[in-house]
Each structure stands twice: as C-alpha cells, then as structure tokens.
Amino acid sequence: MATYVVLVSFTDQGVRNIKQTTERAKALAAAGTKLGVKVKDTFWTLGAYDAVLVADAPDDEAMTALCLSVGSLGNIRTQTMRAYSADEMSKILAKMP
C-alpha cells in the first residue's frame, strides 16, 4: 500500500455547511473503504489548508478516484501528494547511479 497526504481546502459550500464536516469526513472514509483506501487520520488545521488527511491506497488510481469522488460533491478541493517512509526513500536512493 502506498501512503498519501491530502491537503484539503473548503469551498464556499463547504464552509456554509461546516457543522457537517466531521460527518463528511466519516463518509469520505467509508467511500475510501469501497475503493480499497484506508483513511488513517484526518486533522482539521489552521493556516493555508483547512484539513489534512493521511491515507493508504493500493495505487494512484484508487486514491485519485476517491479524491475526484469527494471533490465532485462540492464541499472541498484537494491536493494529493504521494508520501514515502524512510525505508521507501532508502530503496529509491539505492537505485540512483
């Protein structure tokens, strides 16, 4: 499984419905399960982004499908980054010429 960090920004619609944000996060995790994505943590944050998710997914396609699916509901916009553990990074570095 690959790890992903998802940066979340609320849309105007998402802010108008902010009291439902924790329920929407539960729904996102449930939708992820159907795609083989496990949402490990959700954090609501201060600063440039409104929330951060950490998830494990079998591949980029599953993670992309989840982000597109929840984004199409109109409450959030996402930026998704593949994250590497120290072990994974060591293997990548070992491949360098």
Secondary structure, DSSP 8 states (H G I E B T S, - for coil): -EEEEEEEEE-HHHHHTGGGHHHHHHHHHHHHHHTT-EEEEEEE-SSS-SEEEEEEESSHHHHHHHHHHHHTTTSEEEEEEEE--HHHHHHHHHT--
